[in-house]
Amino acid sequence: MKLTDKIRGFAESLKSYIENSERKNLILIGFLLGFALLFILSYSIYIANTEIVPASGGTYSEGFLGTPRFINPIYSQNSEVDGDLTEILFAGLMKYDEKNELVPHLAESVQGEGGRVFDVKLREDAYWSDGEKITADDVIFTVETIQSRSIQSPLRVSWEGVSIEKLSETEVRFRLETSSPLFIEKLTLKPIPKHLWEDVTPDDFQFSEHNLNPVTSGAYKVKKADRESVELITLERNPHYFGEKPYIDTLEFHFFKSEEDLISNKSELDGFALPSIKNEVNTSFEEYSFHLPRYFAIFFNLNHFDEEVRKALAYGTDKDSILSLLEKVEEANSPIIPSFYGLSEPEVIYEYDPEKAESLLKEEGYERGDQYFEKIIREERSFEFTERLREDDQGEEVRELQRCLIELTEEHEDLFPEEEITGYLDEDTKEAVNRFQVLFREDILDPHNFENPTGIVASSTRAKLN
């Protein structure tokens, strides 16, 4: 074979090999592209049809500064620790949802009529954590317990003038002395179980073990409570809860007497809350802050303070100085908090301007004194007793009676030592009226030939009070 024929043969073989290699590479590339497209399509379908949800189970451990005393809705308002635990363990007749709107919770429905009558129907599937059914009797017992002076609930004042009656085993009716569109907010009331508390005397109410080991109506119940030192309370899911079951199996709440103790044990906790968290403390924790729909303000009677005076008071309030004394608060220029509800700030904001405030007050006829501005409109008696008052009466006239007796007590120490303004003419107030009548016997009792005081605020007693 000639050399040229060999070279020609080698060239043809090389050409054939290259053509076959290119074909193989094209097939491989096409395969890889197809696989990539298939993967992207499958992943897109997976993402589009997949919803990320929390996993169920586990334990969450949180640290509290303070010690629980009353895990009981009728007492828990005075302590943040008690209030937080009560919110978890008890269900209210109504609750605020994620949109901050009031919706039925323990109640199935709430019907209001004219702002004075409210009918509440309870859920049929509502049970206490011990398996007993929640009924209208529980709601009535709770309201009457709050209203009892001997129980000393901090809620008592807010439930004055409200009566409740039973319509059926699952229905109650609230009646108000005066119309109140805001009463619906009070229906976040969390009932307590009558069958557990009805045999506890008023004297023992605050000392009962049920305050730390309650029968509950919320998503959790108490599994274990260290009653001696109250350093740990463990909660578990309530199997009788009517609502959506919580994802977390167990909640552990650890209680510490000081910030130093809490911080030194932070490695054992999943979360904690302190009045102030410093950066050096927050090493392995993320800090979360939440706006609360709460503000502090002074409201004026529009019938007594005209617009110019209210403007002067607004100009004369140094909000920056007030805020400098506090932490994690914001200035409010509206009775509705814009940052919480996603609204715009008011168009007109009255910046601190004491000179402008003084000018407005002087234009309205106020004169500057040593410590304040004053304006005499007219001189008249501020209050005059007109009603016949006796034991168990209540109202504004009773309040004025109690105020008057308290003022007189400064000169006559034994007249009204209780010095409590309740608006209710109880036994203590009646006895104070008796002492008042004896003190001024010549003007009150002798003209009617009464040997003994009556405890009744009638004409002679009213005249002397006035």
C-alpha positions as CSV (number, residue, x, y, z in Angstrom):
1,M,0.0,0.0,0.0
2,K,1.3,3.4,-0.9
3,L,2.0,6.0,1.8
4,T,-0.7,8.3,0.3
5,D,-3.3,5.6,0.6
6,K,-2.4,5.1,4.2
7,I,-2.7,8.8,5.0
8,R,-6.0,9.0,3.1
9,G,-7.4,6.1,5.1
10,F,-6.3,7.6,8.4
11,A,-7.9,10.9,7.6
12,E,-11.2,9.2,6.7
13,S,-11.1,7.2,10.0
14,L,-10.4,10.4,12.0
15,K,-13.2,12.2,10.2
16,S,-15.7,9.4,11.0
17,Y,-14.6,9.4,14.7
18,I,-15.1,13.2,15.0
19,E,-18.6,13.0,13.3
20,N,-19.6,10.2,15.7
21,S,-18.2,12.1,18.8
22,E,-20.1,15.2,17.8
23,R,-23.3,13.2,17.5
24,K,-22.8,11.7,20.9
25,N,-22.1,15.1,22.5
26,L,-25.2,16.5,20.9
27,I,-27.2,13.6,22.3
28,L,-25.7,14.1,25.8
29,I,-26.3,17.8,25.8
30,G,-29.9,17.3,24.7
31,F,-30.4,14.7,27.4
32,L,-29.0,17.1,30.1
33,L,-31.1,20.0,28.9
34,G,-34.2,17.8,29.0
35,F,-33.4,16.6,32.4
36,A,-32.9,20.2,33.6
37,L,-36.2,21.3,32.2
38,L,-38.0,18.4,33.7
39,F,-36.4,19.2,37.1
40,I,-37.4,22.9,36.9
41,L,-40.9,22.0,35.9
42,S,-41.3,19.4,38.7
43,Y,-39.9,21.8,41.3
44,S,-42.3,24.6,40.2
45,I,-45.2,22.3,40.5
46,Y,-44.0,21.2,44.0
47,I,-43.6,24.8,45.2
48,A,-47.0,25.8,43.7
49,N,-48.8,23.0,45.5
50,T,-46.9,23.0,48.8
51,E,-47.8,25.0,51.9
52,I,-45.3,25.4,54.7
53,V,-46.9,24.7,58.1
54,P,-45.6,24.5,61.6
55,A,-44.5,21.1,62.8
56,S,-46.6,19.7,65.7
57,G,-45.0,18.7,69.0
58,G,-42.1,19.8,71.1
59,T,-41.6,22.0,74.2
60,Y,-41.2,25.8,74.4
61,S,-39.5,27.2,77.5
62,E,-39.9,30.9,78.5
63,G,-38.5,32.9,81.4
64,F,-40.6,35.4,83.4
65,L,-39.5,38.1,85.8
66,G,-41.8,37.8,88.8
67,T,-43.9,35.1,90.5
68,P,-47.5,34.0,89.6
69,R,-50.1,34.3,92.3
70,F,-53.5,34.4,90.7
71,I,-53.9,32.4,87.5
72,N,-57.5,33.4,87.8
73,P,-59.4,35.8,85.5
74,I,-61.1,37.7,88.3
75,Y,-57.8,38.7,89.9
76,S,-55.1,38.5,87.2
77,Q,-55.3,42.1,86.0
78,N,-52.9,43.5,88.6
79,S,-49.9,41.4,87.4
80,E,-48.4,40.9,84.0
81,V,-47.3,37.4,84.9
82,D,-50.8,36.4,86.1
83,G,-52.3,38.1,83.1
84,D,-50.1,36.3,80.5
85,L,-50.8,32.9,82.0
86,T,-54.6,33.6,82.3
87,E,-54.7,34.6,78.6
88,I,-53.2,31.2,77.6
89,L,-55.3,29.1,80.0
90,F,-58.7,30.7,79.8
91,A,-61.1,31.4,76.9
92,G,-63.2,34.6,76.9
93,L,-66.7,34.9,75.7
94,M,-65.2,37.0,72.9
95,K,-61.7,37.6,71.7
96,Y,-59.6,39.8,69.4
97,D,-58.7,38.1,66.2
98,E,-55.5,38.6,64.1
99,K,-57.2,41.8,62.6
100,N,-57.8,43.1,66.1
101,E,-61.5,42.7,65.7
102,L,-63.8,41.3,68.4
103,V,-65.2,37.9,67.4
104,P,-67.1,35.2,69.4
105,H,-64.8,32.7,71.2
106,L,-66.4,30.8,74.0
107,A,-69.7,32.3,72.8
108,E,-71.4,31.1,69.7
109,S,-73.1,34.4,69.2
110,V,-73.6,37.8,70.8
111,Q,-76.7,39.9,70.1
112,G,-77.0,43.5,71.3
113,E,-80.1,45.6,71.6
114,G,-80.0,49.4,72.0
115,G,-76.7,49.3,73.8
116,R,-78.4,48.1,77.1
117,V,-79.3,44.4,76.5
118,F,-76.8,41.8,75.3
119,D,-77.7,38.2,74.8
120,V,-74.9,35.7,74.8
121,K,-75.2,32.1,73.6
122,L,-72.4,29.7,74.5
123,R,-71.0,27.0,72.3
124,E,-72.4,23.6,72.7
125,D,-69.0,22.0,72.5
126,A,-67.4,24.1,75.3
127,Y,-65.9,22.0,78.2
128,W,-63.6,22.7,81.1
129,S,-60.3,20.9,81.2
130,D,-61.7,18.4,83.7
131,G,-64.4,17.4,81.3
132,E,-67.4,19.3,82.8
133,K,-69.6,21.3,80.4
134,I,-69.3,25.1,80.4
135,T,-72.8,26.5,81.0
136,A,-74.7,29.7,81.7
137,D,-74.3,29.0,85.4
138,D,-70.6,29.4,85.1
139,V,-70.9,32.9,83.5
140,I,-73.5,34.1,86.0
141,F,-71.4,32.8,88.9
142,T,-68.3,34.6,87.5
143,V,-70.1,38.0,87.1
144,E,-71.7,37.8,90.5
145,T,-68.3,36.9,92.1
146,I,-66.7,39.9,90.4
147,Q,-69.5,42.1,91.7
148,S,-69.1,40.9,95.3
149,R,-67.3,43.4,97.5
150,S,-66.0,40.6,99.7
151,I,-64.1,39.0,96.8
152,Q,-62.2,42.2,96.1
153,S,-61.8,41.7,92.4
154,P,-60.1,44.6,90.5
155,L,-62.8,44.2,87.9
156,R,-65.7,45.0,90.3
157,V,-65.9,48.7,89.4
158,S,-66.2,48.1,85.7
159,W,-69.1,45.7,86.3
160,E,-71.2,48.0,88.4
161,G,-74.7,48.6,87.0
162,V,-74.7,45.3,85.1
163,S,-77.2,42.6,85.9
164,I,-77.3,39.1,84.4
165,E,-80.0,36.5,84.0
166,K,-80.2,32.9,82.8
167,L,-82.2,32.3,79.6
168,S,-81.2,28.6,79.2
169,E,-78.4,26.2,80.0
170,T,-76.3,27.9,77.4
171,E,-77.8,31.4,77.2
172,V,-77.5,34.5,79.4
173,R,-78.7,38.1,79.1
174,F,-76.8,41.1,80.3
175,R,-78.8,44.3,81.2
176,L,-77.1,47.7,81.7
177,E,-78.5,50.6,83.8
178,T,-77.4,52.9,81.1
179,S,-76.6,52.4,77.4
180,S,-73.0,51.6,76.6
181,P,-71.7,50.7,73.1
182,L,-68.4,49.9,74.7
183,F,-69.8,47.1,76.8
184,I,-69.1,44.6,74.1
185,E,-65.4,44.8,75.0
186,K,-66.2,43.6,78.5
187,L,-67.5,40.4,76.9
188,T,-63.9,39.3,76.6
189,L,-64.7,38.1,80.1
190,K,-63.2,34.8,81.0
191,P,-65.6,32.7,83.1
192,I,-64.3,30.5,86.0
193,P,-65.8,27.1,86.8
194,K,-68.7,27.3,89.3
195,H,-68.4,23.6,90.3
196,L,-64.8,24.3,91.4
197,W,-65.3,27.6,93.2
198,E,-68.8,27.6,94.6
199,D,-67.8,26.0,97.9
200,V,-64.9,28.3,98.5
201,T,-65.8,31.0,101.0
202,P,-65.0,34.7,100.2
203,D,-62.4,34.8,103.0
204,D,-60.6,31.9,101.4
205,F,-61.0,32.9,97.7
206,Q,-57.6,34.6,97.4
207,F,-55.8,31.8,99.3
208,S,-57.3,28.8,97.4
209,E,-55.0,26.3,95.6
210,H,-57.2,26.8,92.5
211,N,-55.5,30.1,91.9
212,L,-52.3,28.3,91.0
213,N,-53.7,25.0,89.8
214,P,-56.9,26.0,87.9
215,V,-59.4,24.1,85.8
216,T,-59.2,25.9,82.5
217,S,-61.1,26.5,79.3
218,G,-58.3,27.6,76.9
219,A,-56.0,25.7,74.6
220,Y,-53.8,24.5,77.5
221,K,-54.2,23.2,81.0
222,V,-51.8,23.0,84.0
223,K,-49.8,19.8,84.0
224,K,-47.5,20.6,86.9
225,A,-47.1,23.6,89.2
226,D,-44.5,23.9,91.9
227,R,-46.7,25.3,94.7
228,E,-44.0,25.8,97.3
229,S,-41.6,28.1,95.5
230,V,-43.5,28.6,92.2
231,E,-40.4,28.5,90.1
232,L,-41.8,26.4,87.3
233,I,-45.3,25.8,85.8
234,T,-45.7,23.3,83.0
235,L,-48.7,23.4,80.6
236,E,-49.9,20.7,78.3
237,R,-52.6,20.7,75.6
238,N,-56.1,20.7,76.9
239,P,-57.9,17.7,75.2
240,H,-61.3,19.3,75.9
241,Y,-60.5,22.6,74.2
242,F,-63.2,23.4,71.5
243,G,-60.9,25.5,69.3
244,E,-58.0,24.8,67.0
245,K,-55.4,22.6,68.8
246,P,-52.0,24.3,69.4
247,Y,-49.0,23.0,67.6
248,I,-46.7,22.9,70.7
249,D,-47.2,20.0,73.1
250,T,-45.8,21.5,76.2
251,L,-45.1,25.0,77.5
252,E,-42.7,25.5,80.4
253,F,-42.7,28.8,82.3
254,H,-39.7,29.5,84.6
255,F,-40.0,32.3,87.1
256,F,-37.1,34.4,88.4
257,K,-36.8,37.0,91.2
258,S,-34.4,39.3,89.4
259,E,-33.1,40.1,86.0
260,E,-29.7,38.8,87.0
261,D,-31.1,35.4,87.8
262,L,-33.0,35.2,84.6
263,I,-30.1,36.3,82.4
264,S,-27.7,33.8,84.1
265,N,-30.2,31.0,83.1
266,K,-30.9,32.2,79.6
267,S,-29.1,29.2,78.0
268,E,-32.0,27.0,79.3
269,L,-34.7,29.2,77.8
270,D,-36.2,29.6,74.3
271,G,-37.4,33.1,75.1
272,F,-37.9,35.7,77.8
273,A,-39.2,39.2,78.3
274,L,-37.5,42.0,80.3
275,P,-38.3,45.7,80.7
276,S,-35.0,46.4,78.9
277,I,-32.7,44.1,77.0
278,K,-29.1,45.2,76.6
279,N,-27.1,44.1,73.6
280,E,-24.6,42.3,75.7
281,V,-27.4,40.1,77.0
282,N,-28.9,39.4,73.6
283,T,-26.2,37.1,72.3
284,S,-28.1,34.1,71.2
285,F,-31.6,35.6,71.2
286,E,-33.4,37.9,68.7
287,E,-35.2,40.8,70.2
288,Y,-38.9,41.4,69.1
289,S,-40.9,44.5,70.0
290,F,-44.7,44.7,69.5
291,H,-46.9,47.8,69.4
292,L,-49.7,47.6,71.9
293,P,-53.1,49.3,71.3
294,R,-52.7,51.3,74.5
295,Y,-52.1,54.9,75.2
296,F,-52.3,57.3,78.2
297,A,-54.1,60.6,77.8
298,I,-56.2,63.2,79.5
299,F,-59.8,63.7,78.2
300,F,-61.7,66.9,78.8
301,N,-65.4,67.5,79.1
302,L,-66.3,69.3,75.9
303,N,-69.1,71.1,77.7
304,H,-66.7,72.8,80.1
305,F,-63.5,73.3,78.1
306,D,-64.0,75.1,74.8
307,E,-61.8,74.6,71.7
308,E,-59.3,77.4,72.4
309,V,-58.7,76.2,76.0
310,R,-58.1,72.7,74.7
311,K,-55.6,74.0,72.2
312,A,-53.8,75.9,74.9
313,L,-53.5,72.7,77.0
314,A,-52.2,70.9,73.9
315,Y,-49.6,73.6,73.3
316,G,-48.7,73.6,77.0
317,T,-47.9,69.9,77.2
318,D,-44.2,69.1,76.9
319,K,-44.5,65.5,75.5
320,D,-40.7,65.2,74.9
321,S,-40.0,65.7,78.6
322,I,-42.6,63.1,79.5
323,L,-41.3,60.6,77.0
324,S,-37.7,61.1,78.2
325,L,-38.7,59.5,81.5
326,L,-40.0,56.4,79.9
327,E,-38.7,53.6,77.6
328,K,-40.1,52.1,74.4
329,V,-43.0,54.5,74.1
330,E,-44.1,56.7,71.3
331,E,-45.7,60.1,71.1
332,A,-49.4,60.0,70.5
333,N,-51.2,62.9,68.7
334,S,-54.5,61.1,68.2
335,P,-56.9,58.9,70.3
336,I,-56.4,56.3,67.5
337,I,-52.8,55.1,67.3
338,P,-51.7,55.4,63.7
339,S,-48.7,53.1,63.9
340,F,-50.8,50.2,65.2
341,Y,-53.8,50.5,62.8
342,G,-51.8,51.6,59.8
343,L,-53.3,55.1,59.5
344,S,-51.8,58.4,58.7
345,E,-50.8,60.9,61.4
346,P,-53.2,63.8,62.1
347,E,-52.9,66.7,59.7
348,V,-52.6,69.2,62.7
349,I,-50.1,68.5,65.5
350,Y,-49.8,71.0,68.4
351,E,-46.1,71.3,69.1
352,Y,-45.0,72.4,72.6
353,D,-45.3,76.2,72.7
354,P,-45.8,77.5,76.3
355,E,-46.0,81.1,75.1
356,K,-48.7,80.3,72.6
357,A,-50.6,78.4,75.4
358,E,-50.4,81.4,77.7
359,S,-51.6,83.7,75.0
360,L,-54.6,81.6,74.2
361,L,-55.6,81.3,77.9
362,K,-55.4,85.0,78.5
363,E,-57.6,85.6,75.4
364,E,-60.2,83.3,77.0
365,G,-60.1,85.4,80.3
366,Y,-57.8,83.3,82.4
367,E,-55.4,85.0,84.8
368,R,-52.0,83.6,85.7
369,G,-51.5,82.8,89.4
370,D,-48.5,81.6,91.2
371,Q,-48.8,78.0,90.0
372,Y,-51.8,77.9,87.6
373,F,-54.2,79.9,85.5
374,E,-57.7,80.5,86.8
375,K,-61.0,82.0,85.6
376,I,-64.0,82.6,87.8
377,I,-67.1,82.0,85.7
378,R,-69.7,82.1,88.5
379,E,-69.8,81.2,92.1
380,E,-72.3,78.6,93.1
381,R,-72.8,75.5,95.2
382,S,-71.1,72.7,93.4
383,F,-73.5,70.0,94.5
384,E,-76.8,69.8,96.4
385,F,-78.4,66.7,97.9
386,T,-81.9,66.2,96.7
387,E,-82.7,62.5,97.0
388,R,-83.8,60.3,100.0
389,L,-81.0,57.8,100.5
390,R,-81.1,54.6,102.4
391,E,-79.1,51.4,102.7
392,D,-78.4,49.6,99.4
393,D,-79.0,52.7,97.3
394,Q,-76.3,53.5,94.7
395,G,-75.4,56.2,92.3
396,E,-73.7,59.6,92.0
397,E,-75.6,61.1,95.0
398,V,-74.2,58.3,97.2
399,R,-70.7,59.0,95.9
400,E,-71.2,62.7,96.9
401,L,-72.4,61.6,100.3
402,Q,-69.3,59.5,100.8
403,R,-67.0,62.4,99.6
404,C,-68.7,64.7,102.1
405,L,-68.3,62.2,105.0
406,I,-64.6,61.8,104.1
407,E,-64.1,65.5,104.2
408,L,-65.7,65.7,107.7
409,T,-63.6,62.8,108.8
410,E,-60.6,65.2,108.7
411,E,-62.1,67.0,111.7
412,H,-64.0,64.1,113.3
413,E,-61.7,61.1,112.9
414,D,-64.2,58.4,113.8
415,L,-66.9,59.6,111.5
416,F,-66.1,57.6,108.4
417,P,-62.8,55.7,108.9
418,E,-63.3,53.4,105.9
419,E,-63.0,56.4,103.6
420,E,-64.0,54.5,100.5
421,I,-66.0,56.0,97.6
422,T,-68.0,53.2,96.0
423,G,-71.3,54.8,95.0
424,Y,-73.0,52.1,97.1
425,L,-74.7,52.8,100.4
426,D,-73.4,49.8,102.3
427,E,-73.3,49.1,106.1
428,D,-70.2,51.2,106.6
429,T,-71.7,54.2,104.9
430,K,-74.9,53.8,106.9
431,E,-73.0,53.7,110.2
432,A,-71.2,56.9,109.1
433,V,-74.6,58.6,108.4
434,N,-75.7,57.5,111.9
435,R,-72.6,59.1,113.5
436,F,-73.2,62.3,111.4
437,Q,-76.7,62.5,112.7
438,V,-75.6,62.1,116.3
439,L,-72.8,64.7,115.8
440,F,-75.4,67.2,114.6
441,R,-78.3,66.0,116.7
442,E,-79.7,69.5,117.4
443,D,-80.2,70.1,113.7
444,I,-81.2,66.6,112.5
445,L,-82.7,64.4,115.2
446,D,-84.1,66.7,117.9
447,P,-86.5,68.7,115.6
448,H,-88.2,65.3,114.9
449,N,-88.0,64.0,118.4
450,F,-85.8,61.1,117.3
451,E,-83.9,59.4,120.1
452,N,-81.7,57.3,117.8
453,P,-80.2,57.9,114.4
454,T,-82.0,56.5,111.4
455,G,-79.1,55.9,108.9
456,I,-81.4,57.5,106.3
457,V,-80.5,60.7,104.4
458,A,-83.9,62.4,104.7
459,S,-84.8,66.1,104.6
460,S,-83.0,67.2,107.8
461,T,-79.9,65.3,107.1
462,R,-79.8,66.6,103.5
463,A,-80.2,70.2,104.7
464,K,-77.2,69.8,107.1
465,L,-75.1,68.1,104.4
466,N,-75.9,70.9,102.0
